Amino acid sequence: MAATRPWSPIPIEESGESLEPLPPSLWRLEPHPYVCLGAPYGPGASPFRLRTGVVARLLAADAALAAGPEGWRLAIFDAWRPVAVQRFMVEHSIAAECRARDLDPKHADPAAQQAVVEAVARFWAEPSLNPATPPPHSTGGAVDLTLADANGRPLAMGGAIDAIGPVSEPDHFAAAAAANPASEAAHWHHRRDRLAAVMAAAGFARHPNEWWHFSHGDQLWAWRRGETKAHYGRAPA
């Protein structure tokens, strides 16, 4: 599963900010999908927690959206993710991608198996226990989210969160939107851009391969923003 991440060499100077529960004013997509799969969060450990500074920025982004002409809101899909859950979900995603490609992992040829692992690695970070290379979600600085309308209904974004493939890339629908501004693809592209803009204004950086993933303070954020160091390492449970 090991894959080189351009942000991995960035040093971490831990801020010491604690994880805190997301406030009720931030909408959540529940039931939480990984909990439903049996992911090992541990007794009483909620995925809906983030670093204090990240929560404050999410609240600012949500308020900016709500004040806009559409009255849209953020809807949180996933937040803090311990390394054990990261490992569980990587294994689950590899198995799911094998099924999607009609591969039997026990009998598929090595090249086909490696292709699956590489496809999954574009979207799922290695479940590293090395304190110098924590998976982004394990830091409490990364969040997966989408847009919802004023009544809390998630908006169509042109692809599901966690989808493996080009449809998840932020600008996947850019060409189609330019060719036909009235198309459904144009609506999806506009919504992805709107989400990115409001999150950037609140101090977040988007994952290059995932329209739904945003970070503040972790190594990915530092790399995307040209910062010399990250503020969040792996967070304690």
C-alpha positions as CSV (number, residue, x, y, z in Angstrom):
1,M,0.0,0.0,0.0
2,A,3.0,2.3,0.5
3,A,2.8,5.3,-1.7
4,T,5.0,8.4,-1.7
5,R,3.1,11.5,-0.6
6,P,4.6,14.9,-1.6
7,W,3.6,16.2,1.9
8,S,5.3,13.5,3.9
9,P,8.7,15.2,4.3
10,I,7.1,18.3,5.8
11,P,8.1,18.6,9.5
12,I,5.4,18.6,12.2
13,E,5.5,21.1,15.1
14,E,2.6,19.9,17.2
15,S,0.4,22.7,18.5
16,G,-1.1,20.6,21.3
17,E,-4.7,21.6,20.4
18,S,-7.2,19.0,21.6
19,L,-9.9,17.2,19.7
20,E,-13.4,18.4,20.4
21,P,-16.8,17.2,19.4
22,L,-18.4,18.9,16.4
23,P,-21.1,21.2,17.7
24,P,-24.8,20.4,16.9
25,S,-24.9,23.4,14.5
26,L,-22.7,21.5,12.1
27,W,-24.8,19.0,10.2
28,R,-23.6,15.4,10.0
29,L,-24.4,12.6,7.5
30,E,-25.6,9.8,9.8
31,P,-25.5,7.0,10.4
32,H,-21.8,7.2,10.1
33,P,-20.8,4.8,7.2
34,Y,-17.5,3.4,8.7
35,V,-19.1,2.8,12.1
36,C,-21.9,0.9,10.3
37,L,-19.2,-1.3,8.7
38,G,-17.7,-2.1,12.1
39,A,-14.6,0.0,11.9
40,P,-12.6,-0.2,15.2
41,Y,-13.0,3.3,16.7
42,G,-12.8,1.9,20.2
43,P,-15.3,2.3,23.1
44,G,-17.0,5.7,23.2
45,A,-14.7,7.2,20.4
46,S,-16.7,9.3,18.0
47,P,-15.5,10.1,14.5
48,F,-17.2,13.5,14.7
49,R,-14.3,15.2,16.4
50,L,-11.6,17.6,15.1
51,R,-9.0,20.0,16.5
52,T,-10.3,23.1,18.2
53,G,-9.0,25.4,15.5
54,V,-10.4,23.2,12.7
55,V,-13.9,23.3,14.3
56,A,-13.7,27.1,14.4
57,R,-12.9,27.3,10.7
58,L,-15.7,24.9,9.8
59,L,-18.1,27.0,11.7
60,A,-16.9,30.1,9.7
61,A,-17.2,28.2,6.4
62,D,-20.7,27.0,7.3
63,A,-21.8,30.5,8.3
64,A,-20.5,31.9,5.0
65,L,-22.5,29.3,3.1
66,A,-25.7,29.9,5.0
67,A,-25.4,33.7,4.4
68,G,-25.1,33.1,0.6
69,P,-28.0,33.4,-1.9
70,E,-28.7,29.6,-1.9
71,G,-28.7,29.2,1.9
72,W,-26.5,26.1,1.5
73,R,-24.8,24.4,4.5
74,L,-21.9,22.0,5.1
75,A,-22.8,18.4,5.8
76,I,-20.0,16.4,7.5
77,F,-19.3,12.9,6.2
78,D,-16.2,12.0,8.3
79,A,-13.7,13.8,10.5
80,W,-11.2,12.2,13.0
81,R,-10.1,8.8,12.0
82,P,-7.7,6.7,14.2
83,V,-5.0,4.7,12.3
84,A,-6.8,1.4,13.1
85,V,-9.8,2.7,11.3
86,Q,-7.6,3.9,8.4
87,R,-6.2,0.4,8.1
88,F,-9.7,-1.2,8.3
89,M,-11.0,1.2,5.5
90,V,-8.0,0.7,3.2
91,E,-8.5,-3.1,3.4
92,H,-12.3,-2.7,2.9
93,S,-11.7,-0.4,-0.1
94,I,-9.2,-2.8,-1.7
95,A,-11.7,-5.6,-1.3
96,A,-14.6,-3.5,-2.7
97,E,-12.5,-2.4,-5.7
98,C,-11.6,-6.1,-6.4
99,R,-15.3,-6.9,-6.5
100,A,-16.0,-4.0,-8.8
101,R,-13.3,-5.3,-11.2
102,D,-14.6,-8.9,-10.8
103,L,-11.2,-10.0,-9.3
104,D,-10.7,-12.8,-6.8
105,P,-7.9,-11.4,-4.6
106,K,-6.7,-15.0,-3.9
107,H,-6.3,-15.9,-7.5
108,A,-5.9,-12.7,-9.5
109,D,-2.5,-12.1,-11.2
110,P,-0.1,-9.8,-9.4
111,A,-0.4,-7.1,-11.9
112,A,-4.2,-6.9,-11.5
113,Q,-3.9,-6.9,-7.8
114,Q,-1.2,-4.1,-7.9
115,A,-3.5,-2.0,-10.1
116,V,-6.2,-2.2,-7.5
117,V,-3.8,-1.2,-4.7
118,E,-2.5,1.7,-6.7
119,A,-6.1,2.9,-7.5
120,V,-7.1,2.8,-3.9
121,A,-3.8,4.5,-2.8
122,R,-4.7,7.6,-4.8
123,F,-7.6,8.2,-2.3
124,W,-6.7,6.4,0.9
125,A,-3.5,7.3,2.8
126,E,-1.3,4.5,4.1
127,P,-2.2,3.6,7.7
128,S,1.2,4.6,9.0
129,L,2.1,4.5,12.7
130,N,5.2,6.6,12.0
131,P,4.7,9.9,13.9
132,A,6.5,11.7,11.1
133,T,3.9,10.5,8.5
134,P,0.4,10.4,10.1
135,P,-2.6,9.8,7.8
136,P,-4.3,13.2,7.5
137,H,-7.5,12.2,9.2
138,S,-5.6,10.8,12.2
139,T,-4.4,14.3,13.0
140,G,-7.9,15.7,13.6
141,G,-7.1,18.3,10.9
142,A,-8.8,16.7,8.0
143,V,-12.5,16.5,7.2
144,D,-14.7,14.9,4.5
145,L,-17.8,16.9,3.7
146,T,-20.3,17.9,1.1
147,L,-23.0,20.6,0.5
148,A,-26.6,20.4,1.7
149,D,-29.6,22.6,0.9
150,A,-31.3,24.7,3.5
151,N,-33.4,21.7,4.6
152,G,-30.4,19.5,5.2
153,R,-30.6,17.4,2.0
154,P,-27.2,16.7,0.4
155,L,-26.7,18.1,-3.0
156,A,-25.7,16.1,-6.0
157,M,-22.0,16.6,-6.6
158,G,-21.4,14.3,-9.6
159,G,-19.9,11.5,-7.6
160,A,-20.1,9.8,-4.2
161,I,-17.6,10.5,-1.4
162,D,-15.0,7.8,-1.4
163,A,-15.6,6.8,-5.0
164,I,-12.4,5.3,-6.5
165,G,-11.7,6.8,-10.0
166,P,-11.4,10.0,-12.0
167,V,-15.0,11.2,-11.1
168,S,-13.7,12.1,-7.6
169,E,-11.1,14.5,-9.0
170,P,-12.2,18.1,-8.2
171,D,-12.2,19.3,-11.8
172,H,-13.5,16.2,-13.4
173,F,-16.5,18.0,-14.9
174,A,-14.7,21.3,-15.8
175,A,-14.6,20.6,-19.5
176,A,-18.2,19.4,-19.7
177,A,-19.3,22.5,-17.8
178,A,-17.4,24.8,-20.1
179,A,-18.9,23.1,-23.2
180,N,-22.5,23.4,-21.8
181,P,-23.0,25.8,-18.9
182,A,-26.6,24.7,-18.6
183,S,-25.8,21.0,-18.2
184,E,-26.1,18.9,-15.1
185,A,-22.3,18.5,-15.2
186,A,-22.0,22.3,-15.0
187,H,-24.1,22.3,-11.8
188,W,-21.9,19.6,-10.3
189,H,-18.7,21.6,-11.2
190,H,-20.2,24.8,-9.8
191,R,-21.0,23.1,-6.5
192,R,-17.5,21.6,-6.2
193,D,-16.0,25.0,-6.9
194,R,-18.3,26.7,-4.4
195,L,-17.4,24.2,-1.7
196,A,-13.7,24.7,-2.4
197,A,-14.0,28.5,-2.4
198,V,-15.8,28.7,1.0
199,M,-13.4,26.2,2.6
200,A,-10.3,28.0,1.2
201,A,-11.6,31.3,2.6
202,A,-11.8,29.6,6.0
203,G,-8.2,28.5,5.8
204,F,-8.5,24.9,4.4
205,A,-6.7,23.2,1.6
206,R,-8.3,20.6,-0.6
207,H,-6.9,17.2,-1.4
208,P,-5.8,17.1,-5.1
209,N,-7.7,13.9,-5.9
210,E,-10.8,14.3,-3.7
211,W,-13.5,17.0,-4.1
212,W,-14.7,16.3,-0.6
213,H,-11.5,16.2,1.5
214,F,-10.2,19.4,3.2
215,S,-7.4,19.9,5.7
216,H,-6.1,22.6,8.0
217,G,-2.9,22.3,10.0
218,D,-1.7,18.9,8.8
219,Q,1.1,18.0,6.3
220,L,-1.2,18.0,3.3
221,W,-2.4,21.5,4.2
222,A,1.1,22.7,4.6
223,W,2.2,21.2,1.2
224,R,-0.8,22.7,-0.6
225,R,-0.4,26.1,1.1
226,G,3.4,26.3,0.8
227,E,3.9,26.3,4.5
228,T,7.2,25.1,6.0
229,K,5.7,23.1,8.8
230,A,2.5,21.4,9.9
231,H,0.8,22.1,13.2
232,Y,-0.9,18.7,13.8
233,G,0.6,15.3,14.2
234,R,-1.4,12.2,15.0
235,A,-4.0,13.1,17.6
236,P,-4.6,11.0,20.7
237,A,-8.0,9.3,21.0
